[in-house]
Structure formats: structure tokens, C-alpha cells
Amino acid sequence: MAFQTPKSIEEMLTSIHKHEYLMPAIQREFVWGPQQIIRLVDSLMRGYPVGSFLLWEVQPQTAQSYTFYEFLTHFHERDNPYAGKATVPAGAGTVAVLDGQQRLTSLNIALYGSFAEKKKYAWWSSPDAFPVKRLYLNIANDPQDEELGLRYDLQFFTDKEAAPNEGEPHVWFRVGAVLDLANSGPAIMHELDSRGIANSTSAFQRLYDLYEAVRVLKPMNYFLVTDQDPDKVLEIFVRVNSGGTPLSYSDLLLSMATNQWKDLDAREEVRSLVSEINTNAGRQFAFTKDLVLKSALAIAGVDLRFKVSNFTQANMAAVEAVWPATRSALLRAATLLQQFGYNERNLTASSVIIPLAYYLHRRGVGDGYLDATKHAPDRLAVHGWVTRSLIKRGVWGSGLDTLLTRIREVLSVHAAGGFPVAEVEAAMASAGKALSFEASEIDELLNLKYGGQRTFSVLSVLYPGLDLSKQFHEDHIFPRSRFTRKKLAAVGVPPDKIEHFIDLCDLLPNLQLLAGTANVEKQDMLPAEWISSAFPTPQRAQTYVNDNDLAELPEGITEFDAFFDLRKSKLRDRLTKALGVPNRIGATVSTPYPLRVASE
């Protein structure tokens, strides 16, 4: 291993775009975010060292035994999150990057590419959820937020966001455009003049600093490994990747599987399956490759833990052998969760899919299990167990591998006749993850809020008759829009109750699950008014009222607190029965009252 002559960023990236530098399959995926990229560029512009790089000179005879990947240029979290596979011509060697892939990919994106990540709260399927952004430098001003510790104002913007308003100077300079400047003198002056920022010494300095950092200075120090022994190279790789963003064992598993699978490309298989279970067939989940890999270990019957000692050739052969079964089981499990009404927003513990997939595999069921009438009781049992496990705090947290292993042991013995709820819950209890509930937990659940992590699961337990395969929304019975101080005062709510009403608005007793279309139609109507208009007969309306514990529904909002207390009592009774909690001494089950609506 020898130290090499340093290179500039431009020289290093040019080698990447000439396909002279590639990534070995043992490299992890790109994991840096926009702020890490910005800090890297800021450091380089300030002349700070950014660490050395480690490259591996792969001889032709060695190169043919390994899989290599190109560097990612245009990152898109949904459509293009992974680097593409590279082709090394027969008889040719290459240079593989062992350490520095995250930094080099970041610089490649900053100068040549773009970054598109999902907007917060946007749906994965939305065409506007992933705005394509490129890195821009503010050449007119320094950062406004001093706490960020940045000297230069660097931001990822869409081109539209970076464009100036009419009549204003064009202050945002696309970082990659520095490669188009002919020199660091007159060319910069001309650029500033064209942007309406001429005669600005500070603007010139900022653009000059960028030019120097990318094209003149040589901060890219690197060592070159020439050894062709793959075991030694792997040892070096693991050691040098112990810093920075830690290399997870799942990354190593996937990397080693890539080279050890005989007939399938592990990386491509895992990537495509992650994409398929998350977005195909109307599904909207956020399962990760880690979860897919752990599911594969579970179904293969090997140790579930991500340990180096598990990355044996025999274990990888077992995982590859059951991969088609793993794929089918995970796809069915994801569809089943979708039918239970879950998506990326309300599935609070992704790990629940692992025992579900293992059960479907062990049971040997096909797609017919998902909708056949004869399997309805079993699906109901599975649904109940899944929901209870998501409602109970701490089930899918610490000690996950132990829990999954014990559930797998039970399912491997008892799955043939249907989902063995009692046996599974006994195994969970032995791992300290009992699904029993206390009365105090019921009180806590009744105080869950709109949009909370467990709110959907609790509502689905309260009202099990709903067909959750259709789209249901968490809905405020008394519309949220009515709970402003001004509106409450206007309808006659006493001043001393207004804050109390607002506090109660988002809590569980004022929530229900409502079909998407009905929720849109309801909008901000008061519940009594909406029920009168939404159902064709009084009998249908009364059934809806009884099924949803809406007895004694007031016509207006002034009696909301009384309605809230009454419904809270009814929900407590329902949850107590649904979750198997003995009734408190003296507690009684309320009897539904006739509906009173405005039209009557």
C-alpha cells in the first residue's frame, strides 16, 4: 500500500466519469444527506482537510471475479437511490474505491448531479413528492444562521427556487457550473457582471474560493492497495470503514452475498424487492433492505443476528436457496398489512412483517390466502395479533432478535393448522414482551391524539367490522376546524370551557375511522347534521350511531364536553374487552341512546 500524488476534485471526478474508478460490491449504498454534502463542500472551500482515500488497483484476472458499481450522479430517493452495476471489459482491470465512496459520491452529486428526497408528509406515490434539487452557492451573501457553523451559504434548490425574481441580481450560482469557467480571473468577472453583481469584491472571492477548491487545489490524498488477495482486501475495507457513517452488518451481509450467491445477484434482488413491497399494487410502505435481509435469514432458518460469523458461505447458500420463497412471502405479508389498513404513516414497527412473512411461508399458502373466504378466520386472528403488538409499547424495540427467534421457533412447530396466537403470545411473554394490558394502559390509550403513532391501530381494534382494505382516514367527529377560540365563543361556548374544548378536540374519544370519500364529503359539518344527510333512512343512521358509539350526539358543539365524556366511557368498555383487561370494580357497560339530530 503506497501513498500517491494528490489530485484535485476535478481530476478525481473526471476519472469517475471516464469509468476509471468504480465501487466494489462490498461497498454500502450511498447514505449521506444534503447537509453532509454541504458541509463537505464548505470544508473544501475553506481549505480544510477532508481525510484520505483508499483505492484498490484490481488486476484483470481479479476483476472478473467480482461485481463493481458505477458512482451515483443523480440521487432520487424513490426512483434512483442506488448506483448502477458497472461492466469491466474482459482482460481489463479497474481501480476500486475502498474508502471515500460517500465523499466522492457527494462531490459527484454536488458538481455533476442532483439530489431528490421525499418531502416531509408527502406520499411516495405523489409525482411532486421528490423535487429534484442541485447544489447552489450564494455568491452575494454569507449564511444567515451562524449556528450551522458554515462560512459559505450553500443550499440544495430546484432550478426554479434558485432563479432570481424579476429585476433582482442572480445571486445563486450552481456549484457544478464552476467546471465551465475558463479561468479564475476574467471569467469570474464576466460571470458576476452577467448576474448584476459586478464590482463586488466579496462575491468575486466566494466564486474564486469555489474555483480554487474544485480545480486548482489538490486535497484528494489517497493510498493505493495493490494486493490481489480478496481476504486481505476485505479486512482492510472493514477496518477503514469503522469511522464516519458506520458500516452496518446488513451492508456487509448484502455485500458478501453479492459475491457468494451463485445464480442470483443479491444486491439487485434485494433492491427490487424493497421497491416492490413498498410501492407496487397500491402499497405505500417504507420497508428497508435491512428488514428484507433479516426476513431472508428467518426463512432460511439461520441465525437472525447481523454478525460477521453469520456471513458464511453455507448461510449465504441457504439464503439464496430460499430467496424465491422469501420474495413471495414478503410480498404477501405486505399485501396483508395493506388489507389491514396499514401504510408507511401508521405502521409503527416495520419488524412485524418478519414473523408474518415467516408464517405465510411456513404455512405454505399462496395468493389465495389473501382473499379466500375459508381463510377469513385465520386472517382475522393474524390481524388481531398484529394490531395488539403494535398497540403495546416496547414490543418491537430492544431485544428484537431474541423475540423474532422465539416467535420463529413457535411458528415452525405450530403453523400448519393456522396462526397459533396463544403459543406465539406465550413465547413473546417468555422474552419479556407479553401482550397483556393493564387498566392504566387503557387510560393512556384513550388519551392518544389524532395522527399519533398508535391511534390508527387502536381505532381499528375498537371497530373491527370495518373493511380496512379500502381507504379509511382518521376523522374528527366534531370537526377540528370548529375548535378555534373565536368560533367556539361565537356559538356560545362559555369562556371558561373554551381551552378545555380545544384540549379535547384531538383526543381519541373525538376520533373515528371514516371511509376516504365520506370524510371528504363530511368536511367541517357537525356530526349530527352530517349523519342526517349521509344516510338514506333513520334505521341506517341509527345503526351507524350504535356501531360507532355516537349515542346522545348533540346537535351543536356547546355540549361537546358531555358527549366526549360519555363516548370516552364507552370506548373504555370496548378497549377493556378487546384487549382482555378485566373490568374495574363497579364498572358498567353503557347502553346506546337514541340519536337526536337536527332534522328530527
N, C-alpha and C positions, 0 to 999 in steps of 0.2 A: 504494500500500500504506500503510494508516494504522493507528496503534495505537488499540485500542478500550478501552472501560471494562472493567476486570477483572470477572470473575464468580466466584461461589462454585462449589465442586464440585457442590453440589446443583443450582444453576441450569444448569450445563453439562450434567449428566446428564439433567435434565428436558428440555432441548432435544433431546437424543439420543432420548429415549423419545417425544417428540412428532414424531419423524422430521424435525425441522428441520435436523439435522446428519447428513450422510451421508459415506461414503468414496468417493472416485473410484476407478475401476478401476486406476489406476496405483499405488495403494497395495499394499503387500505383504500377505501373510497375517499373522495375529496370531502373534508368535513369543516373547512373554515367558513366563517360567515363574513358579511360585509365589513363589520368593524375590525376584524382581524386583518382583512386585506388593506383597509385604510391605514391602520397603524403600521403595517409593513411598509407601505409606500411613504408614509410620513417619516419613518425612521431612515429610509434610504435617502430621502431628500434632505435630511438633516445631517447626512454623512455618518450615521451610526452603523456599527457592525450588525449584521443580521445572521451571524452564525455561518459555519462552513457547511459544505455539501459533500455527500459521499456518492461517488459514481462507481459503477462496476463495468469493466471492459469485458464484454461477453464474446468469446471466440465463436466462430461459425459452428464448430462441432457441438458446442454447448447451447448455442442459441436455439437450435432445432428441438431441444428437449424441453423448452419452457414456453409459457404463454406470456406475451407482452401486450401492453396497452398504450394507446396514444395519450397525450395530455389533453385534459378538458379545456375547451376555449369558451364555449357558450354554455354556462351552467343554467339549467332550468329545473327547479325542484321536482316538478311533476314529469315533464316530457323529456328531459335530458340531464338526469342527475349523475350519470356515470360516464366514464371515459370509454371510448370505443376500442375494440380489440385491434391490435396492430399486426401487420404482416411483415415478417422478416424474410426476405428472399432467400431461397436455398443457396448455401455457400457463402452467405453474408453473416457478419456479426453485428453487434449493436452496442450501445452504451446504455446501461440501465441505471436509473436513479434509485439508490438505496435510502438515502436520507436527504430530505429537502423537497419532497414532492408537493407538500402543502404550500410551501413558499413559492415554488416555481409555478404551480398551477394558479396561485393567487396573482402572481405577476403577469401570467399569460392572460388571465381574465381582465386584469386591470388595464393592460395595454392593447390587447387584441380582441377581447371578447366582451361578454355581458353576464349579468347575474340576475336571475329571475326567481324570487322566492315568494311563497304564498302570503298574501296579505292576511293580517290577523282577522279572524272570524269569517273569512271568505270560504266558500265551499270549493273543494278540489275540482269539481266539475265545471265551475264557472269560467267562462272564457276570459274574464277580466281579473281573475284571482292572482295571476302571476305577471305583473308588469315587468317588462324587460328593461333593465337599467344598466347604464355604463358609468364608469368612474370619471368624475369631473373634478377639476381643481378651480377654486375661486381665486382668480388672479388679481382681484381688486381688494379683497379683504381677508383678514385673519379670522380664525374660528371665534364665534361668539361665546361658546361655552368653555371656559378655562378649565373646568373640572375634568374634561376629557383628556387633558394633557397633550394636545396636538398643537403643533406650530402652524400647520397648513390646513386650510378648510377644504377637505376632500369629502365628496358626497357621491353616493350612487343615485343617479337620477335617470328617469326616462328622458329621451331627447326633447320631448315637449316641455318637461319640467325645467330643463336646463336652458331653454330658449328665452331670450330677453323679452320683456314687454316692449311694445312699440315706443320708439323714441328713447329707450334706455340703452346704456352700453352693454355689450355682451360679455359678462364677467365670468361665465363658467366655461372653462377650457377642457375639452375632452382629453383625458390623460394620454390615450393612445395616439392622439394627433401629434404628439411630440416627435414621433418617428417620421413625420412628414416634413419637419422643419429642416431647411437646408443647412443651417448653421445656428450658432448660439448668439449671433450679433444682429446683423441687418434683418435676418429672417424673423427674429423675435420682435424687433421694432415694427416691421411691416404687419405682423400679426396683431400687435397691440393697436396699431393705427386703424386697421380694418374693423376693430371691435369698439372703436370710440374711446380707447383708454390710452391714447398717446401721451407722452411726457410724464408718465408715472414711473418713477424710479422703483417703487415697491412692487408694482405689477411686473416690471421687467425682471426684477430679482427673483420673484416667485417662479416665473416661467424659465428663467435661466437655471435655477436650482433643479427644476424638473429635468431639463435637458441634460445637465451635468450628471445627475443621478442615474439616468437611464442610458445615456450614450457615451459618456466620457469616463466617469469613474469606474473602477473595477473592483466592486465589493464582493464578487462571487468567488470566494475561496473554496477550493474543493480538493478532496483526496480521490485517488483512483485505485480501486481494487482490481488486481489482475488475476487473482486466484480463481481457478475454474471448479474448485471443489464446492458443490452446492451446499453441503452441510456447514462448511466454514462460512460461506456467504450468508446462510440463514442465521447463523449465530451472530455474525456482525450486524446483520439487519435488526435482529431483536434487541441487541444491546444499544445501538444508536437511536432506536425509536422508543427508548424508555422515558424520554423527556417530551416537551411540547404537549400536543393533544395526545393523550396516552393511546397506545395501540391496544385495542381490546382483544381478548382471546377469541371473540367471534370473528374479528378481522383475520386473525391467524388461521382459524378454522377454515374460513372461506378461501383464504389464500392457499393453504395447503391442500384443500380439497380440489382446487383448480388443477393442481399438478398431479394429484393422486387418483382422481376419478379416471376411469379407463375409457368409457364410451360417451359420457356427457360432459359438457362444460359447466362446472359447478357455478361459476360466477354468473354466467348468462342465465342458467336455470333459476338461481335464487332471485336475480334481478327481475326476471319476467314474472315469476310467481308473486313477488311482493307487489308489483304493479297490478297484476290481475286480481288478487284478493282485495286490493284497496279500491280499485276504480271500475272494474268490469261489472256488467249486469246490474248497473244502478247502485252498486255498493259504494259507500263513502267512508272508508276507514283509513287509519294511519299506522298499520302494522309495519314492523321493521324487519330487516334481514336477520337481526339477532333472534327475533321471535320465530321466524321461519326455520332458522338453523336449529334452534332448541327443539322445535316440533319434530324436525327430522331425526334428531338424536333420540327423542322419546319414542318415535315409531320404529326406529331401528333397534331399540332395546338396549342401547348402550348408555354409559354414564352421561347424565344430563348436564354435568358441570362443564363450564368452559375452562378446562385445564389443559396445559400443554401435554400432559401424559395421556390425554384422550385423543390426541391428534395422530393416532397410529394408522398405519396402512390398513389394518384389519377393520378398524372402526369406520374409516372412510369408505372402505369397500361395502360395509354393511349399510351405511347411509346412502350410497349410490344405488345399491340394490333395491332399497325400498322407496327411492325417490318418486317414481310414478304414483305409488300409493300415498306418499306424503302429500304430493301435489293435490290429488283428488280429495283427500281427507280435509285439507286446509280450505280448499275451495267450497266444499260442502259445509264446513263449520262456519265459514264467513257468511255464506248464504243463510244459514240457520240463525246466526246472530242478527242478520239483516231482517229476517222474518220476525224476530223478537222485538224489532223496533230500534235496534242499536245502530249507531254510526260513530264517526270519529269524535263527535261532540259529547255523546252521553255514555260511550263505553269507557268506563273509568279505569279498567285494568285489562290491557290487551292480553295478558298472560292467560286469561280464562279460555282463550281459544285453543290452547295446547292440550289440556285434558279432553276438551270437546272433540278435537280432531282425532286424538288417540282413540277415544271411544268409538267414533264412527268407523275408524279403520279396523279396530278390534272386532266390532260388531259385523263388519263385512257388508255394510249396506251400500246401496247405490243411490243414484239421484232420486229414486222413488221415495226414499225415506223422507225427503223434504216436504212432500205434499200428499202422500198416500194416506187415506183415512185410517187404515189399520195401524199406522204409526203415530196417530194423533195423541194417544195417551202417553206414549214414550216421549214425544216432543214436549208435551206439557210438563212431564217430570223433569226433563232437561232444562226447560225454561225456568221452572221454579228454582232449581238448584243454582243455575247461572245468576238469576236475579238476586237471590238471597246472598250469594257470595259477594256480589257487587255492593249490596247494601251494608253488609257487615264490615266495619272498619278493620284494616290491617290484614285482611286475608291474603291479598296478593302482593304484599310488601316484602319484608325481610324473611329469610328462610325459604325463599321461593323454590329452590332446587329440591330441598327436602320434602316440601309439600307436594310438588309435582311427582317426585319419585314414589311417594306413598300412594297418591291417587292412581298412578300408573299400575302399581302392584295390585291394587284392588280391581281395577278395570280389566287387567289381564286375566283375572280369575272369574270375575262375575259379570262380564259384559254381555255374554251370549243371550241372556234372557231379557234384556232391557237395561235401562240405566239404573244401576244399583245405588239409589240415593242414600239409603241407610248405611250401607257399607262404606261409601265414599265419605259421608259426613263423620263416620266413626274414625276413619283414617285421618281425616283433617283434624279432628279433635286430639288425636294422639300426637299430632305435630304442633299442638297449641293453637290451632286455627278453627275452633269449634264454631258452628253456625247457629248456636243458641243465642237468644236475645233476652235481655232483661227489661223490666218495665221502664227503667231510666233511659234505656236506648230508644224506646218508643217515643218518650217525651222529646228526645233530641231530634228524632226523625220528623216529628211534627213541626219543628222549627226550621226545617230545610227551606231554602229560598229558591225562587224562580231562577232557572239556569244553573243551579248547583250541580255538583258532580253526581250526586246520588238521587237527585229529585226525580228524574225520569224512571229510574228503577223502582223507587217507592210507589210512584203513581201507577206503574204497571202491575205491581203487586196488589194495590188497593182495588184495581178494576181489571181483573184478569179476563173478562169477557170480550175485550176489545181485540179486533184483528189488527195487530201491530205491524203486519206485513205491509199495510197501507200507511201512508204518511200521516203521522199524528204529531201535533205540536203541544208543548206545554202552554196552557192558556190560563189567563186570569179570568176567574168567574166574574168578578166585578172589575171592569177594565182598568188597567194601570193608568191610562190617560186621565181618568177621573180623579186621581188622587194627587191633586196639587192643592196647595193651601188656598189659592184663590177660588178654585172650583168647589172645593168642599165647603168653604164659607158661604159661597153663593147659593148652595142648595140647602143651607140651614143646619149644617153640622156644627154643634156647639164648639166654641173656640178651644175649650179645654180637652176636646176629643180629637182635634184635627191631627196633631202629631201622632197620636195613638193609631188613628186610621192609617196614616202613611206608613207607620212601622209594620202594620199587619198586612199591608197590601201584597207584598211579595212572598209571604209565607205559605206553606203547604196547604192550609185549610182554604185558601182562596185560589187554589190551582186545580186544574183538571187536565186530562188529555183529550184533545179535540181534533177531529179529522182536519187536515190542512185546508180543504175547501170551506168547511163550515167555519173554521177560525177566521178565514179571510172575510167571509160574509158577516160574521158577528162584529168584527172591528170594535168600536167603542160603545156598542149598545149595552144597556143594562141587562142583566141576565133574564129577569122576568119578561122584559119586552122581547128579547131575542127568542126565548122559548115559545112565546105566544105566536111568533111569526114563523118559526123554523119547523114546526111540526104540524102535520095536516089535521090531526084530531086531538082532543083533550086526553084521550087514552094514551096515545103515543107520547104526548108531552109528560103525562104523569109517570109513565114507565121510565123515561129519561131522568126525571127528577128523583125517582126512587133509586135507580141504578147508580146515580152519582151523588147521593146524599145531599140533595138540594132542598130538602123539606123546609118549610117556613121561610121560603125565599121572599124577602121584602121587595116591594115594588121600586122603592128608591134606595138611595145609598145611606140615608141617615141612620138606618138600623143595621148597618153593616157589621158593627162590633158584636151585636147579639147573634146574627147569622154566623159570624166567624166562630164564636164560642160553641155554638150548637154543632156546627159541622166538624169542628176540631174534636169534640167528644165522640162523634160518630166515626171519624177516621181513626181515633184511638182504639175503638172497639174492633174495627176492621183489621188494623195492623196487629193488634193483640192476637186475633185468631189466625191471621195469615202467617205470622212469624212464630206461632207456637208459644206465645207468652201467656202464662196463666192470668186470668182476670184479677185485678186488685180486689181486696176485700170490700164488698159493698158496691162494686162497680156494676152497672146495668147496661144493657144494650138498648139504645134509643129506638123508638118506633117512628117510622116516617110519618110526616104530617101532610095533609092535603096541600097542593100547590095553590098559592094565591098570586095571580098575575094581573097585570093592568087591564087586559081585555075583558076580564070577568067582572 
